[in-house]
């Protein structure tokens, strides 16, 4: 069984995605910085939902191998 992605690794994965500055409005405020870090800090529910989905999808992909 493969190890699942950690929250820190998932945060870094999101940080590498290209995001426009206009899209960094989190918690009703314009944020600056890495999207994954801002999402984890200022909208933890959205981060947890996205992380849970990634873990579930990863497990599904691994089971299909």
N, C-alpha and C positions, 0 to 999 in steps of 0.2 A: 504494500500500500504506500502510496506517495504521501509526502508531507504536504499539508495544505498551506496556502499562502498566509503569512502573518499579516497582522494589521499594518505594521510598519512597512512591509514590502508592498502591500496594496496601496498605502498612502504614496509611496515613491512611484508606483506605477501610474497613479492618477496625476502626480506631479509632472510626469513626462509627457502628458497629453497636451497638445496645443490648445490653449484657451485664450479667447480675447479678453482684454481688461474689462469690457462691458459685461461679460458673463460672470464676473467675480462679485456679484451682489449677493451676499449671503447674510441671512438674519436681518434683511432690510437695509444693509449698509454696504457701501463700496469697499471691497477688501483688496489689499495688495499682497502679492506673494504667490506661493505655489498653491494651486487649486486643491490638491489633496490635503495639504496641511490646513488650509483655511476651512475646508469642508469638515475635517475631523474636529477642529477646534470650535467652530462656530455653529455647525449644524450636525451634531453627533448622531442624530436619528437618521438623517439621510446617508451619512457615512456608513452606519451599521447596516442599513438596508442594502446599500450597494455592496458592501463587504460580504454580507450573507449570501447575496445572489452570486457573487463571484465564487465563493466556496462551494455553493450548490452546483453551479455550472461546471466547475473544475472537477468535482467528484463525478458528475455525469460523464464528462469527457473521458476521464480516467477509466470509468467502468466500461466504456465502449471499446477500449483497446483490447 
